[in-house]
């Protein structure tokens, strides 16, 4: 992933995370933890890029079933 792709993914995860916190809906606590873990690994990947590698591969991604839920929520909350 390049820097732009990583930043876009972080924004998507943050949007879904923030939405789920309002009224405690959409995602369980454990699912929100998974989103936080992926964001942390993406931030580490940004550090790798800043050190000069140009691209990085995040070590952690959320499970496929949670990814589907995140994409559904994102489509619901974005105009």
N, C-alpha and C positions, 0 to 999 in steps of 0.2 A: 504494500500500500504506500502511496505517496502522501505527502503532508496534507494536500487538499482532501483526499479521500478519508484520511484519519479524522480531520477536523469535521467533515460532514457527518461521519459516523458518530462522533462524540456529541454533536448537536442533536442528532436524531435521538440518541439514547437519553440525553438530558431532557429533551422535550417530553418524551414518554414518561420518564421518571417523575418529572415535575407534575404532569397531569395526573399520574397515579397517586401522588401524595395528596392532592386536593380531594378531600372526601374519602380517602383511603379506598380507591376503586381501581379495578382493572388488573392490578398485580398484587401478589402476596408479598410479604416481607422477604421471603427467600428469593423470589423472582427479582425484587428490587436489588437484593444483594448481588445477584448474578449480573445485573446491569452495571452496578458499581464496580464489580471485579473487571468486567470488560473495559469500562472507561479507564480504570487504573492501568491496565495493560496497554491501552491505546496511548495514554499519556507517556508511558515508558517508551513506546515506539517513537513518539515525537522526540523524546530525548535522544534516541539513537539517530534519528534523522538530523537533529541539530548538531550532533557530533560529526556529521559529514558523510553518512552512508547514502543519503538520498532517498532510500526506501527502507521499509522495515516490515516484518511480519509479526503481527501481534500474537502472543503466546496463548491467549485465552479468548475464546468466543463463546457466546451464549449457546445453549442447546437449540436444536432445530425447532422444537415445538414452542419454545419461548420466543425465538426469532419470528415465527409466524404471528404470535400474539402481539409482539412489538410492532411489526409492520401493520397489522390490522388497526391497532390503536393509533399509530402515526397517521394512517390514511383517514381515520375518523376525526382526528383533532386538527389536521391541517386543511385549510380552505382550498 
